[in-house]
Amino acid sequence: TREQVTKLQEEIAAKQNEKLKQEQAVQLEKDLLTIDAHLKEKNIVAQQTNSGLRYVISKRGNGENAAAGKNVKVDYAGFLLNGKCFDTSNAALAKVNNVFQIGRPYEPLALTVGMGQVIAGWDEAITLMNKGMKMKVYIPSTLAYGSQQRSEDIIPNSILVFDMELIDVTDAPV
């Protein structure tokens, strides 16, 4: 019957969901071991969140932290854990790292926090920041692109590192 088919489909979906959660938990554990070993090797002391995000504040900002629904502008540079730059909002840095794209605007990224416009690690990191703050964020693959290949550089299960500066926080659209 149709009800039996629907129930079977729901059971299959639930099992697939559970398997995915288990795979993500295993990957997160691997990522955290890798990140922590990297930090130890570089003698970097980072703070951490419950999700596994690691971060180092290099400059304090002013005011309240950004929150879900707030509009922000963020200057950034994205790297792989091995130091290879794959993206930045800074034209000079893009040129130095051979990632410059003619015609692309190089300016702070404008977004609304918590709306899924960026990877989960970014949404979380931004909520740790207030206007003017600078920090380096180590994002496990499970809070980035997971098992998806995003580009030639960002392969499945890539740990991402971002230098971020929160330029502005407003209620108004950015």
C-alpha positions as CSV (number, residue, x, y, z in Angstrom):
1,T,0.0,0.0,0.0
2,R,1.0,3.6,-0.3
3,E,1.3,3.9,3.5
4,Q,3.7,1.0,3.6
5,V,5.8,2.5,0.8
6,T,5.8,5.9,2.6
7,K,6.8,4.3,5.9
8,L,9.6,2.3,4.2
9,Q,10.9,5.5,2.6
10,E,10.9,7.3,5.9
11,E,12.8,4.4,7.5
12,I,15.4,4.4,4.8
13,A,15.8,8.1,5.0
14,A,16.2,7.9,8.8
15,K,18.9,5.2,8.4
16,Q,20.8,7.3,5.8
17,N,20.5,10.3,8.1
18,E,22.0,8.4,11.0
19,K,24.8,7.0,8.9
20,L,25.6,10.5,7.7
21,K,25.7,11.8,11.3
22,Q,28.1,9.0,12.3
23,E,30.4,9.7,9.3
24,Q,30.4,13.4,10.2
25,A,31.2,12.7,13.8
26,V,34.2,10.5,12.8
27,Q,35.4,13.2,10.3
28,L,35.1,15.9,13.0
29,E,37.2,13.8,15.3
30,K,39.9,13.4,12.6
31,D,39.7,17.1,11.8
32,L,40.1,18.2,15.4
33,L,43.1,15.9,15.9
34,T,44.7,17.4,12.7
35,I,43.9,21.0,13.7
36,D,45.1,20.5,17.3
37,A,48.4,18.9,16.1
38,H,48.9,21.9,13.7
39,L,48.3,24.4,16.5
40,K,50.7,22.6,18.8
41,E,53.3,22.3,16.1
42,K,53.0,26.1,15.4
43,N,52.9,26.9,19.2
44,I,49.5,28.6,18.7
45,V,47.1,28.7,21.6
46,A,43.5,28.9,20.3
47,Q,40.1,29.1,21.9
48,Q,37.5,26.6,20.9
49,T,33.8,26.3,20.6
50,N,31.6,23.3,21.3
51,S,31.2,22.7,17.5
52,G,35.0,22.3,17.1
53,L,35.8,25.7,15.7
54,R,39.2,26.9,16.9
55,Y,40.0,30.6,16.8
56,V,42.7,33.2,17.8
57,I,41.8,36.8,18.4
58,S,44.5,39.2,17.2
59,K,42.6,42.4,17.7
60,R,39.7,43.2,19.9
61,G,36.7,45.1,18.5
62,N,34.0,47.4,20.0
63,G,30.4,46.9,21.0
64,E,28.2,43.8,21.0
65,N,29.0,40.7,19.0
66,A,27.3,40.2,15.7
67,A,24.2,38.0,16.0
68,A,21.9,36.0,13.7
69,G,19.9,38.4,11.5
70,K,22.5,41.2,11.7
71,N,24.1,42.5,8.5
72,V,27.8,42.5,8.4
73,K,30.8,43.2,6.2
74,V,33.8,41.0,6.6
75,D,37.3,41.3,5.1
76,Y,38.9,37.9,4.8
77,A,41.6,35.6,3.4
78,G,41.0,31.9,3.2
79,F,43.7,29.3,3.4
80,L,44.1,25.6,3.5
81,L,45.8,24.2,6.6
82,N,49.1,23.9,4.6
83,G,49.0,27.7,4.1
84,K,47.9,27.8,0.5
85,C,45.6,30.8,-0.1
86,F,42.4,30.0,-2.1
87,D,40.4,33.2,-1.7
88,T,40.5,36.7,-0.3
89,S,38.6,40.0,-0.3
90,N,41.9,41.8,-0.7
91,A,43.2,42.4,-4.3
92,A,46.8,42.8,-3.3
93,L,46.8,39.6,-1.3
94,A,45.1,37.8,-4.2
95,K,47.8,38.9,-6.6
96,V,50.6,37.9,-4.2
97,N,49.0,34.4,-3.8
98,N,48.2,34.0,-7.5
99,V,44.4,33.8,-6.9
100,F,43.6,37.2,-8.4
101,Q,40.6,37.2,-10.8
102,I,40.1,40.1,-13.2
103,G,36.7,41.6,-13.0
104,R,36.0,40.3,-9.5
105,P,35.2,42.9,-6.9
106,Y,37.7,42.9,-4.1
107,E,35.9,44.3,-1.1
108,P,34.5,43.1,2.2
109,L,31.9,40.4,1.9
110,A,28.4,41.6,2.8
111,L,26.0,39.1,4.3
112,T,23.3,38.5,6.9
113,V,24.5,36.3,9.8
114,G,22.8,33.0,10.3
115,M,21.0,32.8,7.0
116,G,23.2,30.1,5.5
117,Q,24.8,32.5,3.0
118,V,28.2,31.2,4.0
119,I,29.6,28.0,5.4
120,A,28.4,27.1,9.0
121,G,31.9,27.8,10.4
122,W,31.7,31.3,9.1
123,D,28.3,32.0,10.5
124,E,29.5,30.7,13.9
125,A,32.8,32.6,13.8
126,I,31.1,35.9,13.0
127,T,28.9,35.6,16.1
128,L,32.1,35.5,18.1
129,M,33.1,38.9,16.7
130,N,32.3,42.5,17.2
131,K,33.0,45.5,15.0
132,G,36.7,46.0,14.3
133,M,37.7,42.5,15.7
134,K,40.3,40.5,13.8
135,M,40.8,36.8,14.3
136,K,42.1,33.6,12.7
137,V,39.6,30.8,12.5
138,Y,40.3,27.1,12.0
139,I,37.2,25.4,10.6
140,P,36.8,21.7,10.6
141,S,35.5,20.3,7.3
142,T,32.2,19.4,8.9
143,L,31.6,23.1,9.4
144,A,32.8,23.9,5.8
145,Y,32.1,21.9,2.7
146,G,32.3,18.4,4.3
147,S,32.8,15.6,1.8
148,Q,32.0,17.9,-1.2
149,Q,34.8,19.0,-3.5
150,R,34.5,22.8,-3.7
151,S,37.4,23.6,-6.1
152,E,40.7,22.2,-7.2
153,D,42.2,23.3,-3.9
154,I,39.3,22.6,-1.6
155,I,39.0,18.8,-1.8
156,P,36.6,16.7,0.2
157,N,37.1,17.0,4.0
158,S,39.3,20.1,3.7
159,I,40.0,22.0,6.9
160,L,39.8,25.7,6.2
161,V,41.6,28.6,7.9
162,F,40.4,32.2,7.6
163,D,41.9,35.5,8.7
164,M,38.7,37.6,9.3
165,E,38.1,41.2,10.2
166,L,34.6,42.3,11.0
167,I,34.4,45.7,9.3
168,D,30.8,46.6,10.1
169,V,27.6,45.3,11.9
170,T,24.2,46.9,11.3
171,D,20.5,46.2,11.4
172,A,20.1,47.8,7.9
173,P,20.8,45.8,4.7
174,V,24.4,45.8,3.7
